[in-house]
Amino acid sequence: MKDEQILLDTPYAKKIDFTSEKFRSCSWLWKVGDYIYLSMLWSKKENQGYVTNLIDNIIKSGYGVKVPTPFPKMVMICAKRGFKRTIEVDPVQGNCEVLVKDKN
């Protein structure tokens, strides 16, 4: 798969269960190298396991997961999944906290 934005209900999105039934229309992911970035993700129903399932499916499909500038709830979800805190340097915005889970 080439590096690009992943929109809801596209073929790869369906494969990982990133669908409009579970996530709001403003949601999107971004594939960069060996990682899928979860930078804009809005679940339609909280506490249903949609995000955890999505993370698991991304890893099962052969990619790692990165979450830049996470909100506190996402920090909690990622901590339970074994994500590591890192700092990446963005050429425009400077240092950025990124939670990282490598593919298995």
Buried (B, 14 or more C-beta within 10 A) or exposed (E): EEEEEBBBEBEBBEEBBBBEEBBEEEBBBBBEEEBBBBBEBEBBEEEEEBBEBBBBBBBEEEBBBBBBEBEEEBBEBBEEBEBEEEEEEEEEEEEEEBBBBBBE
